[in-house]
Amino acid sequence: EIKGNTVELLTPVDLHYGIRVRRLIQLDARKPVLTITTTFEKMEGDPHTVAVWVITQLKDPQMVYVPLPAAQSDATGYVLQSKTPPPSLKREGNLLALTRDAKAAYKIGTQAGTLLWLGEKHALRIDSPRVPNAVYPDENSSAEVYTNQDPAKYVELEMLGPLQTLKVGDQLARTNVYTLARREPKGLNAKGMTSAEMAQEARRLLGQK
């Protein structure tokens, strides 16, 4: 259903969880910003502990960046959710950087509230702030990155909400904000950028110094 500048999607009630999903999609009239709010509505059945988990599939990136929260003090900054770490994965200060591997799929979980996708000409930032002191799925992960192997050349940037037990009448909502940006002129020549230059551009897009 279209309501003004908002598209509303409503699913049937899930037979296993007794939950229906209401999704509101809004495109800013003046800025390249898309806002999607996902709400779980508990309609029937026994209580269930759930989390809103929004997966965004994107084409093969030049790089994906994960800005780690200040409280993330461990050496790696991530939890491994595949058998081995992505070969490209590296930590640059408060940033994790990785790209897609053609030979195998990989996945990591983090405590971030933002993910950044860099293509050759454009960048996409996804924000869904982490809730302090909340309990999250997947070893306390609030943001995950999955990379798929050939021939399906895509990645998934996943934002997770806190776990909450819903009983009939309860609701649970999370909002993802997508901000599209053009890259710096030098970014048009993707092969000409060093990893340090790319990380510097990522920090600019993330509002970091």
C-alpha positions in Angstrom: 0.0 0.0 0.0 1.2 3.5 -0.8 0.7 6.1 1.9 2.0 9.5 0.8 5.7 9.2 0.4 5.8 5.8 2.2 5.3 2.3 0.8 4.0 -0.2 3.4 4.4 -3.9 3.1 2.5 -6.3 5.3 3.1 -10.1 5.4 0.7 -12.8 6.4 1.0 -14.1 10.0 3.9 -16.6 10.1 2.6 -20.1 11.0 5.5 -21.0 13.3 6.0 -17.8 15.2 2.6 -16.2 15.1 4.2 -12.9 13.9 3.5 -10.7 11.0 6.0 -8.2 9.6 5.1 -4.6 8.7 7.8 -2.8 6.6 7.7 0.9 5.9 9.9 2.2 3.0 10.6 5.9 2.7 12.7 7.7 0.2 13.9 11.2 1.1 12.6 13.9 -1.3 15.8 15.9 -1.3 18.6 13.6 -0.2 19.9 10.2 -1.4 18.6 8.6 1.7 16.3 5.5 2.1 14.7 4.6 5.4 13.3 1.1 6.0 11.5 0.4 9.3 10.7 -3.3 10.0 8.2 -4.1 12.8 7.4 -7.6 14.1 3.8 -7.8 15.4 3.0 -10.8 17.6 -0.5 -11.8 16.6 -1.0 -15.3 18.1 0.5 -18.3 19.7 3.1 -18.9 22.5 5.8 -16.3 23.3 8.9 -16.4 21.2 12.3 -14.8 21.6 13.2 -13.1 18.3 15.3 -10.3 16.7 14.7 -8.1 13.7 17.4 -9.1 11.2 17.6 -7.1 7.9 19.8 -8.5 5.1 20.8 -6.2 2.2 22.3 -7.9 -0.9 24.7 -5.8 -2.9 26.9 -6.5 -5.9 30.6 -7.3 -5.7 32.3 -4.4 -3.9 35.7 -2.9 -4.1 35.7 -3.0 -0.3 33.4 -3.3 2.7 34.3 -1.4 5.9 33.0 -2.0 9.4 33.6 0.8 11.9 34.2 -0.8 15.3 32.7 0.8 18.4 35.1 2.4 20.9 34.2 -0.3 23.4 35.5 -3.0 21.1 38.9 -3.6 22.7 39.7 -7.2 21.6 42.4 -7.7 19.0 40.3 -8.9 16.0 37.1 -6.9 16.4 34.9 -9.7 15.1 33.5 -13.2 15.7 34.0 -15.8 13.0 30.9 -17.3 11.5 32.6 -19.3 8.7 35.2 -22.0 9.2 38.1 -19.7 8.4 38.4 -15.8 8.2 38.0 -14.1 4.9 41.5 -14.0 3.2 41.2 -10.2 2.6 40.1 -9.3 6.1 42.3 -6.8 7.9 42.0 -4.3 10.7 43.0 -0.7 10.1 42.7 1.1 13.4 39.1 1.2 14.3 38.0 -0.2 10.8 37.7 -3.7 9.6 38.1 -4.0 5.8 37.3 -7.0 3.6 36.2 -7.8 0.1 34.6 -10.7 -1.7 36.6 -13.9 -2.4 35.9 -15.6 -5.7 36.7 -19.2 -4.4 34.8 -19.5 -1.1 32.1 -17.9 1.0 32.9 -16.2 4.3 31.1 -14.5 7.2 32.0 -12.4 10.2 29.9 -10.8 13.0 30.7 -7.5 14.8 29.3 -5.1 17.4 29.0 -2.3 14.9 26.0 -0.1 14.2 27.1 0.9 10.7 28.4 -0.8 7.5 29.9 0.8 4.5 30.0 -0.7 0.9 32.3 0.8 -1.6 31.8 0.3 -5.4 34.0 1.9 -8.0 31.8 5.0 -8.4 29.4 5.0 -5.4 29.3 4.2 -1.7 26.4 3.0 0.4 26.3 3.5 4.1 23.9 1.5 6.3 23.1 2.7 9.8 21.2 0.9 12.5 22.6 1.9 15.8 23.4 -0.7 18.4 21.4 -0.6 21.6 23.6 -0.3 24.7 23.6 -3.3 27.1 21.2 -5.3 24.9 21.7 -9.0 24.1 22.1 -9.8 20.4 22.0 -13.0 18.3 25.0 -14.7 16.8 27.5 -14.3 19.7 26.3 -10.7 20.4 26.5 -9.5 16.8 24.7 -6.4 15.7 26.2 -6.2 12.2 27.4 -9.0 9.9 29.1 -9.3 6.6 28.7 -12.3 4.3 30.6 -12.7 1.0 29.6 -15.2 -1.6 31.8 -17.1 -4.0 31.6 -17.2 -7.8 29.6 -17.4 -9.9 27.0 -15.4 -7.8 29.1 -12.3 -7.2 27.4 -10.6 -4.3 27.8 -9.7 -0.6 25.3 -9.4 2.2 25.4 -6.5 4.7 23.3 -7.6 7.7 22.0 -5.5 10.5 20.6 -7.3 13.6 18.4 -6.0 16.4 18.4 -7.0 20.0 16.7 -10.2 21.2 13.3 -9.8 22.8 10.6 -12.2 23.9 7.3 -11.3 22.3 3.9 -12.3 23.6 0.6 -11.6 21.8 0.1 -7.9 21.4 3.8 -7.0 21.6 5.8 -5.3 18.8 9.5 -5.1 18.0 10.9 -2.6 15.5 14.2 -1.7 13.9 15.2 1.0 11.4 17.8 0.8 8.7 19.0 4.1 7.1 20.7 3.8 3.7 22.7 6.7 2.5 24.1 6.7 -1.1 27.1 8.9 -2.0 29.4 9.5 -5.0 33.0 8.6 -4.3 35.9 11.1 -4.5 37.2 11.7 -8.1 40.2 9.5 -7.5 37.8 6.7 -6.5 36.7 6.5 -10.1 40.0 4.9 -10.8 39.6 2.1 -8.3 42.8 0.4 -9.2 44.8 3.5 -8.6 43.9 3.8 -4.9 46.1 2.4 -2.2 44.5 0.7 0.8 45.5 3.7 3.0 43.7 6.1 0.6 40.6 3.9 0.5 40.5 3.7 4.3 40.9 7.5 4.4 37.9 7.9 2.1 35.9 5.4 4.2 36.6 7.4 7.3 35.3 10.6 5.5 32.1 8.8 4.5 31.7 7.6 8.0 32.2 11.0 9.5 35.5 10.1 11.1 38.7 12.1 11.1 
